[in-house]
Amino acid sequence: MTPQTREQKMLSLAPRANVVFEINLNAVQANFQIISAVVGPYVRVAAVVKSDGYGLGLIEIARALVAAGCDLLFVGDLHEALLLRSSKIGAAVAVFCDEFTRLRQYYRSNRLIPVVNNCGELDAISASGEAQTYFLNVETGLSRVGLTFDDVRRRYLWGTFNRHPPSVVLSHLACGDRVADAMNVLQRNRFRAISDLLKPARHSLAASAGVWLGKSYHFDMVRVGSALYGLNNAGIQPNPLQPVVRLRAKILEVRNVRKGEAVGYGATFRTVRASRIAILGIGYKHGVPWACGNKISVRFAGYSAPLIGRMSMEYAVADATDVPEALCGPGVFAEMLGENFTVNDLAAAADVYPQDVLTRLGAGCTRRYLNASYPAGESRAGQPMQATDPTTPRSSREVASE
Ligand SMILES: *Cc1c(COP(=O)(O)O)cnc(C)c1O
């Protein structure tokens, strides 16, 4: 770790300790191994670490995944790619979408792989005549970024791909988390039709949810993000993934209120009995969805306490009447997310999107890493994992650059 400045030291005396957001890096690694086992040894598992590692910390997550044997990382933009490079993360890095044509020099000098998303980018490679490693994104049903079948066919006829073959052709499923959705079959068929024109490039269609759709969706590579972070968006039962995050909030105050009192903004909750309520130091500024008010519970040891009333910016209120007093005094932490209640559970209860919750929590809470020392054992690439701990200086934790 870098030496602390005076300001950092001062701030560390007053840590933001009302909320503890823990990220279990061993669980991230375990999920990488679980997915690797599902797709088998002939399918590459690339990790998607965009949006600051889904809010969990780009560098910490990338380092844990590389130590677990991951050799290809996808980031959202060039900025994240350069952060990985400046942290000497030893993996290939592909950039989902950034101005490749204008910023090509940065890609070249940092050995970054652009995902080519439109004709302009592909034609710029072709016009330059220079060799360029790139992935080609093709549109099969998401109507987002990517070349259409007609775009690809035209350039196939021009001979573009003979002169500048993509190393990977990819597309993205719109409904991968709904196993029986006909969109999946449609997109797979379209993907095959396009990628037949682009052999011998490697092919990649599935993100996390697509992993569970079966072999015919795996092609040569899967690109997994949310599953690595413990999200089971396809609802596979029993859940094969390990939970990665744990969120706890401190009780600031406990108060007794009479029957019939209103709780919170809008008086959306009224006590139906004399109640003991716990005021928690957590709110939507920490990334907990505002829509959780009146919808979820927190836990004290084995006891559950429902959140009552609307969530405030920095407070939430739990009805602790049924929790033994000894378990929920001021200073005690209530668990909001953990093994018993996951991000998926919260997202379902509040009718919000799990990735949305995760990225907001990561941005809104101070992150704390658990198990940053990697387990002994063989990585996927056959390299022993490095035994590290978070306090080791950076240089000794780095994995050799490719
Ligand atoms: C975000 C993203 C992924 C990863 O999606 P998950 O569902 O989180 O695994 C894969 N491919 C593309 C193109 C993406 O944008």
PDBQT file of the ligand as one rigid body, heavy atoms in Angstrom, charges set to zero:
ROOT
HETATM    1  C1  LIG A 501     -21.787  -6.553 -19.263  1.00  0.00    +0.000 C 
HETATM    2  C2  LIG A 501     -21.539  -7.477 -20.382  1.00  0.00    +0.000 A 
HETATM    3  C3  LIG A 501     -21.226  -8.825 -20.140  1.00  0.00    +0.000 A 
HETATM    4  C4  LIG A 501     -21.292  -9.434 -18.756  1.00  0.00    +0.000 C 
HETATM    5  O1  LIG A 501     -22.641  -9.598 -18.411  1.00  0.00    +0.000 OA
HETATM    6  P1  LIG A 501     -23.097 -10.408 -17.097  1.00  0.00    +0.000 P 
HETATM    7  O2  LIG A 501     -24.510 -10.704 -17.368  1.00  0.00    +0.000 OA
HETATM    8  O3  LIG A 501     -22.913  -9.496 -15.955  1.00  0.00    +0.000 OA
HETATM    9  O4  LIG A 501     -22.258 -11.613 -17.003  1.00  0.00    +0.000 OA
HETATM   10  C5  LIG A 501     -20.872  -9.611 -21.203  1.00  0.00    +0.000 A 
HETATM   11  N1  LIG A 501     -20.862  -9.128 -22.467  1.00  0.00    +0.000 NA
HETATM   12  C6  LIG A 501     -21.193  -7.845 -22.748  1.00  0.00    +0.000 A 
HETATM   13  C7  LIG A 501     -21.175  -7.378 -24.164  1.00  0.00    +0.000 C 
HETATM   14  C8  LIG A 501     -21.553  -6.983 -21.717  1.00  0.00    +0.000 A 
HETATM   15  O5  LIG A 501     -21.892  -5.712 -21.997  1.00  0.00    +0.000 OA
ENDROOT
TORSDOF 0
